[in-house]
Amino acid sequence: MNESLTVAGAQAPAVWDLLPAEQQPQWGAHPDLPQVRRTLREAPALTSAEDVRTLRRQLAEVALGRARLLQAGDCAEDIRVCGAADTAAKAELLADLAGRMAAHTGQPVVRIGRMGGQFAKPRSRPTETTHDGLDLPVFRGHLVNSPEPNGQARRHDPNRMLQAYEASSAVLRALDEERTDAYGPWASHEALVMDYESPQVRRDPETGTPYLASTHLPWIGERTRQRGLAHVELLASVANPVACKVGPSATAEEVVRLCRVLDPNRLPGRLTLILRMGVRAPGLAIAPIAEAVQREGHPVVWLSDPLHGNTVQTASGIKTRRLSDAVDEAVAFRKALEQQGLHPGGLHLETAAADVTECLGGPVADERALSGRYESLCDPRLNPAQARELIDAVFS
């Protein structure tokens, strides 16, 4: 852990603020950005260091093979749907799915929502062309811009970070009310926008170590996990349990080097690897990585994300995923880890609390049914029935 970093209240930039960062908003020379960062730096912590320590202990149980983990929720949170009732509905689904997993595995399940800060999304292209032929900046989540297809809505505005902070605060307060034990529900999001995350590093009053107070479990993605980038340095420097997405382009050597940076002391519960390989050959892709990480002695939590590598487009251009592909990848993940003598910790799912029709399979019989209730702000999500079917297929 880098003890030279600067946290709340200090004037010098933190170590990660001096490094390049991919997938960042283009604020331009927006005059409000410095004040927004100051406001975030001085704002109350959204999470407590005590809760972060508690979650890390629970994830250690998963890493040691004594529990499972379910991480699930929206692809991109809607900043307009963050009330207590909305959060309660998501927490209820998370508990239902976790209970199903526990019944199949005979082990307790740690519950972590993709909520309370999942307002920023990496994108493969900076712009998109609308049906009207307009070339607009792509929607990057409510923390950055708005999804409405016009130039004003798509402009990157740093003031939206304060709106995201307030919405996150409401969700995290509601989650605190829902939490009845150490298994959750906890919050997680992709730590993507450095102007939002960096000012929210605080110090643990008990240990003096820095932690990221914007969430309980931050993760970095396939596009921001490269060593030498700001995102890796940030997660390497905080005491939270942290996670990293690993896709099919990753080599075993790259993942081991990343483990050395993010988990230098080889502590159970510190690092979760979220594998998103795609259905074509997930077992073949997972085996060398699992073997290398095991050989290096990193007691990571292994999660399968069976959705992100399996996005397809219909003939009419609708983005979707097939439940059967997700099941096949998650089953292959479980078998590949068990063949290595490792514990398949659980699942990372994009799941809606409502009966959406964004993925094919189960109650969504064919492509025509996708138009019934397609509501995602970004990528297609499983509906509750599909998520239950997936868990039954993977763990029964």
C-alpha positions as CSV (number, residue, x, y, z in Angstrom):
1,M,0.0,0.0,0.0
2,N,1.3,3.4,-0.9
3,E,1.5,5.5,2.2
4,S,2.6,8.7,0.4
5,L,-0.8,9.3,-1.1
6,T,-2.8,12.4,-0.2
7,V,-6.4,12.1,1.1
8,A,-9.2,14.3,2.2
9,G,-8.2,17.8,3.3
10,A,-4.7,17.8,1.7
11,Q,-3.6,20.1,-1.1
12,A,-1.1,18.0,-3.1
13,P,-2.5,15.6,-5.7
14,A,-2.7,11.9,-4.8
15,V,-0.4,9.5,-6.5
16,W,-3.1,8.2,-8.9
17,D,-4.1,11.8,-9.9
18,L,-0.7,12.0,-11.6
19,L,-1.2,8.9,-13.7
20,P,-3.0,8.5,-17.0
21,A,-6.6,7.3,-16.8
22,E,-8.6,5.7,-19.6
23,Q,-12.4,6.1,-20.2
24,Q,-12.6,9.6,-18.5
25,P,-15.2,12.2,-19.2
26,Q,-14.3,15.1,-21.4
27,W,-15.2,18.0,-19.1
28,G,-13.3,20.5,-21.2
29,A,-12.4,23.6,-19.3
30,H,-15.6,23.5,-17.3
31,P,-15.2,26.1,-14.6
32,D,-17.2,24.1,-12.0
33,L,-14.9,21.1,-11.9
34,P,-12.5,22.3,-9.1
35,Q,-15.4,23.3,-6.8
36,V,-17.1,20.0,-7.5
37,R,-14.0,18.1,-6.5
38,R,-13.7,20.2,-3.3
39,T,-17.3,19.6,-2.4
40,L,-16.8,15.8,-2.8
41,R,-13.6,16.0,-0.8
42,E,-15.4,17.7,2.1
43,A,-18.6,15.7,1.9
44,P,-19.5,13.1,4.5
45,A,-18.2,9.6,3.8
46,L,-20.8,7.4,2.1
47,T,-19.4,4.3,3.7
48,S,-17.7,3.6,7.0
49,A,-14.3,2.1,7.5
50,E,-15.9,-0.4,9.9
51,D,-18.3,-1.7,7.3
52,V,-15.4,-2.0,4.8
53,R,-13.5,-4.1,7.3
54,T,-16.6,-6.3,7.9
55,L,-17.1,-7.0,4.2
56,R,-13.5,-7.8,3.8
57,R,-13.8,-10.4,6.6
58,Q,-16.8,-11.9,4.9
59,L,-15.1,-12.1,1.5
60,A,-12.2,-13.9,3.2
61,E,-14.7,-16.6,4.1
62,V,-15.6,-16.9,0.4
63,A,-11.9,-17.0,-0.6
64,L,-11.3,-19.8,1.9
65,G,-14.1,-21.8,0.5
66,R,-16.5,-21.4,3.4
67,A,-19.1,-19.1,1.8
68,R,-20.3,-17.9,-1.6
69,L,-20.8,-14.5,-3.2
70,L,-23.6,-13.0,-5.3
71,Q,-22.9,-9.6,-6.8
72,A,-25.9,-8.4,-8.8
73,G,-27.8,-5.4,-10.0
74,D,-28.3,-2.9,-12.8
75,C,-25.9,-2.4,-15.6
76,A,-26.2,1.4,-15.1
77,E,-28.2,2.8,-12.2
78,D,-30.9,5.3,-13.1
79,I,-30.3,8.4,-10.9
80,R,-34.0,9.0,-11.0
81,V,-34.8,5.6,-9.4
82,C,-32.9,5.7,-6.1
83,G,-35.6,6.0,-3.5
84,A,-35.9,3.8,-0.4
85,A,-38.6,1.7,-2.1
86,D,-36.5,1.2,-5.2
87,T,-33.5,0.1,-3.1
88,A,-35.7,-2.2,-1.0
89,A,-37.0,-4.0,-4.1
90,K,-33.4,-4.5,-5.4
91,A,-32.3,-5.8,-2.0
92,E,-35.2,-8.1,-1.8
93,L,-34.3,-9.7,-5.2
94,L,-30.7,-10.0,-4.1
95,A,-31.8,-11.8,-0.9
96,D,-34.0,-14.1,-2.9
97,L,-31.3,-15.0,-5.4
98,A,-28.7,-15.5,-2.6
99,G,-31.1,-17.7,-0.7
100,R,-31.5,-19.8,-3.8
101,M,-27.7,-20.1,-4.1
102,A,-27.4,-21.0,-0.4
103,A,-30.0,-23.7,-0.7
104,H,-28.1,-25.3,-3.6
105,T,-24.6,-25.0,-2.2
106,G,-25.3,-25.4,1.6
107,Q,-23.1,-22.4,2.3
108,P,-23.9,-18.8,3.4
109,V,-23.9,-16.2,0.6
110,V,-22.5,-12.7,0.8
111,R,-24.8,-10.3,-1.0
112,I,-23.4,-7.3,-2.8
113,G,-25.5,-5.1,-5.1
114,R,-24.4,-3.3,-8.2
115,M,-25.9,-0.1,-6.7
116,G,-25.2,3.0,-4.7
117,G,-22.8,4.4,-7.3
118,Q,-23.1,2.5,-10.5
119,F,-23.6,5.7,-12.4
120,A,-20.7,5.7,-14.9
121,K,-20.0,3.3,-17.7
122,P,-17.0,2.6,-20.0
123,R,-17.8,2.6,-23.6
124,S,-16.2,1.1,-26.7
125,R,-16.8,4.2,-28.8
126,P,-16.9,7.9,-27.8
127,T,-19.8,8.7,-30.1
128,E,-22.9,7.1,-31.6
129,T,-25.2,7.9,-34.5
130,T,-28.9,8.2,-33.6
131,H,-31.8,7.1,-35.8
132,D,-32.1,10.7,-36.9
133,G,-28.6,10.6,-38.2
134,L,-27.1,12.8,-35.4
135,D,-23.6,12.1,-34.3
136,L,-23.6,12.5,-30.5
137,P,-21.3,11.7,-27.6
138,V,-22.3,8.3,-26.3
139,F,-24.2,8.0,-23.0
140,R,-21.7,7.3,-20.2
141,G,-24.0,7.0,-17.2
142,H,-25.8,9.6,-15.2
143,L,-22.7,10.7,-13.4
144,V,-21.4,12.1,-16.7
145,N,-24.3,12.9,-19.0
146,S,-27.9,12.0,-19.8
147,P,-29.3,9.4,-22.2
148,E,-31.7,11.7,-24.1
149,P,-30.5,11.8,-27.8
150,N,-29.6,15.5,-28.1
151,G,-26.5,17.6,-27.8
152,Q,-27.4,19.3,-24.6
153,A,-28.2,16.1,-22.7
154,R,-25.0,14.4,-23.9
155,R,-22.7,17.2,-22.9
156,H,-20.3,16.0,-20.1
157,D,-21.1,18.1,-17.0
158,P,-19.1,17.7,-13.7
159,N,-22.0,19.0,-11.6
160,R,-23.6,15.6,-12.3
161,M,-21.1,14.1,-10.0
162,L,-22.8,15.9,-7.1
163,Q,-26.2,14.5,-8.2
164,A,-24.6,11.0,-8.3
165,Y,-23.2,11.5,-4.8
166,E,-26.7,12.5,-3.4
167,A,-28.3,9.5,-5.1
168,S,-25.6,7.2,-3.9
169,S,-26.1,8.6,-0.4
170,A,-29.8,7.8,-0.5
171,V,-29.2,4.2,-1.7
172,L,-26.5,3.5,0.8
173,R,-28.7,4.8,3.7
174,A,-31.5,2.5,2.5
175,L,-29.1,-0.4,2.3
176,D,-28.0,0.2,5.8
177,E,-31.6,-0.2,6.9
178,E,-31.9,-3.5,4.9
179,R,-28.7,-5.0,6.3
180,T,-29.5,-7.5,9.1
181,D,-26.3,-9.4,9.3
182,A,-22.7,-9.3,8.0
183,Y,-23.7,-11.0,4.8
184,G,-25.2,-7.9,3.4
185,P,-26.6,-6.3,1.4
186,W,-23.4,-4.3,0.6
187,A,-22.8,-1.9,-2.2
188,S,-20.3,-2.0,-5.1
189,H,-19.7,-0.1,-8.3
190,E,-17.0,0.3,-11.0
191,A,-14.5,2.9,-9.8
192,L,-14.3,4.6,-13.2
193,V,-14.4,8.4,-13.0
194,M,-11.3,9.5,-11.2
195,D,-12.7,13.0,-10.5
196,Y,-15.5,11.4,-8.5
197,E,-13.6,8.6,-6.8
198,S,-10.3,10.3,-5.9
199,P,-11.8,13.1,-3.7
200,Q,-13.7,10.4,-1.7
201,V,-10.7,8.6,-0.3
202,R,-10.8,8.9,3.5
203,R,-8.7,7.5,6.4
204,D,-9.9,4.8,8.7
205,P,-10.0,6.4,12.1
206,E,-9.0,3.2,13.8
207,T,-6.0,2.2,11.6
208,G,-5.1,5.4,9.8
209,T,-5.1,3.6,6.5
210,P,-6.9,5.1,3.4
211,Y,-10.1,3.6,2.1
212,L,-12.4,4.5,-0.7
213,A,-15.6,5.9,1.0
214,S,-17.7,6.0,-2.2
215,T,-18.6,2.3,-1.9
216,H,-17.8,-0.9,0.0
217,L,-16.4,-2.9,-2.9
218,P,-14.9,-1.0,-5.9
219,W,-13.9,-2.8,-9.0
220,I,-12.0,-1.9,-12.2
221,G,-12.9,-3.2,-15.6
222,E,-11.3,-4.8,-18.6
223,R,-10.5,-1.4,-20.1
224,T,-8.9,0.1,-16.9
225,R,-7.0,-2.8,-15.3
226,Q,-3.7,-2.1,-17.0
227,R,-0.7,-1.5,-14.7
228,G,0.5,2.0,-14.6
229,L,-2.9,3.5,-15.0
230,A,-4.6,5.6,-12.3
231,H,-7.4,3.1,-11.6
232,V,-5.0,0.3,-10.6
233,E,-3.0,2.6,-8.4
234,L,-6.1,3.9,-6.7
235,L,-7.3,0.4,-5.8
236,A,-3.8,-0.7,-4.8
237,S,-3.7,2.1,-2.3
238,V,-7.0,1.7,-0.4
239,A,-8.0,-0.8,2.2
240,N,-11.3,-1.9,0.7
241,P,-11.8,-5.3,-0.7
242,V,-11.3,-4.7,-4.4
243,A,-12.3,-6.5,-7.6
244,C,-11.1,-6.6,-11.2
245,K,-12.8,-7.8,-14.4
246,V,-10.7,-10.2,-16.5
247,G,-11.7,-10.9,-20.1
248,P,-10.4,-13.3,-22.8
249,S,-7.6,-11.0,-23.9
250,A,-5.9,-11.3,-20.5
251,T,-2.9,-13.6,-20.3
252,A,-2.0,-15.6,-17.1
253,E,1.1,-13.5,-16.8
254,E,-0.9,-10.2,-16.9
255,V,-3.3,-11.4,-14.3
256,V,-0.5,-12.6,-12.0
257,R,1.2,-9.2,-12.3
258,L,-2.1,-7.5,-11.4
259,C,-2.5,-9.7,-8.4
260,R,0.9,-8.8,-7.2
261,V,-0.1,-5.1,-7.3
262,L,-3.6,-5.4,-5.9
263,D,-2.9,-8.2,-3.4
264,P,0.8,-7.9,-2.5
265,N,0.3,-9.5,1.0
266,R,-1.8,-12.4,-0.3
267,L,-4.7,-11.8,2.1
268,P,-7.9,-13.7,1.7
269,G,-10.8,-11.3,1.0
270,R,-8.6,-8.6,-0.4
271,L,-9.0,-9.3,-4.2
272,T,-11.9,-10.7,-6.3
273,L,-11.3,-11.7,-9.9
274,I,-14.4,-11.5,-12.0
275,L,-14.0,-13.6,-15.1
276,R,-15.9,-12.6,-18.2
277,M,-14.6,-14.8,-20.9
278,G,-17.5,-15.4,-23.3
279,V,-19.2,-18.7,-24.0
280,R,-17.0,-19.9,-26.8
281,A,-14.2,-21.5,-24.7
282,P,-14.4,-20.2,-21.1
283,G,-12.9,-23.3,-19.6
284,L,-9.8,-23.2,-21.8
285,A,-9.4,-19.5,-21.0
286,I,-9.9,-19.9,-17.3
287,A,-7.6,-22.8,-16.6
288,P,-4.2,-21.2,-17.2
289,I,-5.2,-18.1,-15.3
290,A,-6.5,-20.1,-12.3
291,E,-3.4,-22.3,-12.3
292,A,-1.0,-19.3,-12.4
293,V,-2.8,-17.3,-9.7
294,Q,-3.0,-20.5,-7.5
295,R,0.8,-21.1,-8.0
296,E,1.6,-17.5,-7.0
297,G,-0.4,-18.1,-3.7
298,H,-3.0,-15.4,-4.1
299,P,-6.2,-16.5,-2.2
300,V,-8.6,-14.6,-4.5
301,V,-12.4,-14.8,-4.7
302,W,-13.3,-16.3,-8.1
303,L,-16.5,-14.9,-9.7
304,S,-18.1,-15.6,-13.0
305,D,-19.6,-12.8,-15.0
306,P,-21.4,-14.8,-17.7
307,L,-23.2,-11.9,-19.4
308,H,-20.6,-9.3,-20.4
309,G,-18.8,-11.6,-22.9
310,N,-22.0,-12.8,-24.5
311,T,-23.7,-9.6,-25.8
312,V,-25.1,-10.0,-29.3
313,Q,-27.3,-8.0,-31.7
314,T,-30.5,-9.1,-33.3
315,A,-31.2,-8.7,-37.0
316,S,-33.0,-5.5,-36.2
317,G,-30.1,-4.1,-34.2
318,I,-31.3,-4.7,-30.6
319,K,-28.5,-5.5,-28.1
320,T,-29.3,-8.6,-26.1
321,R,-27.9,-11.7,-24.4
322,R,-29.0,-15.3,-24.4
323,L,-29.7,-17.0,-21.1
324,S,-28.4,-20.3,-22.5
325,D,-25.0,-18.7,-23.2
326,A,-24.9,-17.3,-19.7
327,V,-25.7,-20.7,-18.2
328,D,-23.1,-22.5,-20.3
329,E,-20.3,-20.0,-19.4
330,A,-21.1,-20.1,-15.7
331,V,-21.2,-23.9,-15.6
332,A,-17.9,-24.1,-17.5
333,F,-16.4,-21.6,-15.0
334,R,-17.5,-23.8,-12.0
335,K,-16.1,-26.9,-13.6
336,A,-12.8,-25.3,-14.6
337,L,-12.2,-24.1,-11.1
338,E,-13.2,-27.3,-9.4
339,Q,-10.8,-29.2,-11.7
340,Q,-8.0,-27.0,-10.4
341,G,-9.1,-27.7,-6.8
342,L,-10.3,-24.1,-6.4
343,H,-13.5,-22.8,-4.9
344,P,-16.0,-21.2,-7.5
345,G,-17.0,-18.3,-5.3
346,G,-20.1,-17.2,-7.1
347,L,-21.7,-15.0,-9.7
348,H,-21.6,-11.4,-10.9
349,L,-24.9,-10.6,-12.7
350,E,-26.6,-7.7,-14.4
351,T,-30.1,-8.2,-13.1
352,A,-33.2,-6.0,-13.0
353,A,-35.6,-6.1,-10.1
354,A,-38.5,-5.7,-12.6
355,D,-39.8,-8.1,-15.2
356,V,-37.9,-6.6,-18.1
357,T,-37.5,-8.3,-21.5
358,E,-33.9,-7.5,-22.4
359,C,-32.4,-11.0,-22.6
360,L,-33.6,-14.0,-24.5
361,G,-34.6,-17.2,-22.7
362,G,-37.0,-18.3,-20.0
363,P,-40.1,-16.0,-20.1
364,V,-38.7,-14.0,-23.1
365,A,-39.4,-16.6,-25.8
366,D,-38.0,-14.9,-28.9
367,E,-36.7,-11.7,-30.4
368,R,-40.2,-10.3,-30.8
369,A,-40.7,-10.3,-27.1
370,L,-37.7,-8.1,-26.5
371,S,-39.7,-5.0,-27.3
372,G,-42.2,-5.7,-24.5
373,R,-40.3,-4.1,-21.7
374,Y,-36.7,-3.1,-22.8
375,E,-35.7,-0.5,-20.2
376,S,-31.9,-0.7,-19.7
377,L,-29.9,2.5,-19.9
378,C,-27.0,0.6,-21.4
379,D,-26.6,-3.2,-21.5
380,P,-29.4,-5.9,-21.4
381,R,-30.2,-7.3,-17.9
382,L,-31.7,-10.6,-16.8
383,N,-35.1,-10.4,-15.3
384,P,-35.7,-12.1,-11.9
385,A,-37.1,-15.3,-13.5
386,Q,-34.1,-15.6,-15.7
387,A,-31.7,-15.0,-12.9
388,R,-33.3,-17.7,-10.8
389,E,-33.1,-20.1,-13.7
390,L,-29.4,-19.4,-14.2
391,I,-28.6,-20.0,-10.5
392,D,-30.6,-23.3,-10.5
393,A,-28.7,-24.5,-13.6
394,V,-25.3,-23.5,-12.3
395,F,-25.5,-24.8,-8.7
396,S,-28.0,-27.6,-8.7
